[in-house]
Amino acid sequence: MKEAFFYFMKILLILFKNNKEFYLKYLERLFFSLLFLKSKLNFEMFLNDSVHR
């Protein structure tokens, strides 16, 4: 999993050198989707916790 992540980051760095504006927009979108995913996961874990109690 970590190797894939580093490979992905390498590709993003190459893209960054070619097109900074696109990269920044993409990174921003990625960041927010990750935040959303994390909060969604936390919420689901919270729901599971309250159901199992």
C-alpha positions as CSV (number, residue, x, y, z in Angstrom):
1,M,0.0,0.0,0.0
2,K,2.8,2.5,0.9
3,E,4.7,1.7,-2.3
4,A,1.6,2.5,-4.4
5,F,1.2,5.8,-2.4
6,F,4.8,6.9,-3.0
7,Y,4.5,6.0,-6.7
8,F,1.3,8.0,-6.9
9,M,3.0,11.0,-5.2
10,K,5.9,10.7,-7.7
11,I,3.5,11.0,-10.6
12,L,1.8,14.0,-9.0
13,L,5.2,15.7,-8.6
14,I,5.9,15.2,-12.3
15,L,2.5,16.7,-13.1
16,F,3.2,19.5,-10.7
17,K,6.3,20.5,-12.6
18,N,4.3,20.6,-15.8
19,N,1.1,22.2,-14.7
20,K,1.0,23.9,-11.3
21,E,-2.5,25.4,-11.4
22,F,-4.1,22.1,-12.4
23,Y,-2.1,20.3,-9.7
24,L,-3.2,22.7,-7.0
25,K,-6.8,22.5,-7.9
26,Y,-6.6,18.7,-8.0
27,L,-4.7,18.5,-4.7
28,E,-7.3,20.7,-3.1
29,R,-10.1,18.5,-4.3
30,L,-8.3,15.4,-3.2
31,F,-7.7,16.9,0.2
32,F,-11.3,17.7,0.7
33,S,-12.5,14.3,-0.5
34,L,-10.1,12.7,1.9
35,L,-11.4,14.8,4.8
36,F,-14.9,14.0,3.8
37,L,-14.1,10.2,3.6
38,K,-12.4,10.3,7.0
39,S,-15.4,12.1,8.7
40,K,-17.8,9.7,7.0
41,L,-15.8,6.7,8.2
42,N,-15.6,8.1,11.7
43,F,-19.4,8.7,11.6
44,E,-20.0,5.1,10.5
45,M,-17.8,3.8,13.2
46,F,-19.7,6.0,15.7
47,L,-23.0,4.6,14.4
48,N,-21.7,1.0,14.7
49,D,-20.6,1.7,18.2
50,S,-23.9,3.0,19.3
51,V,-25.8,0.1,17.6
52,H,-23.7,-2.5,19.3
53,R,-24.0,-1.1,22.8
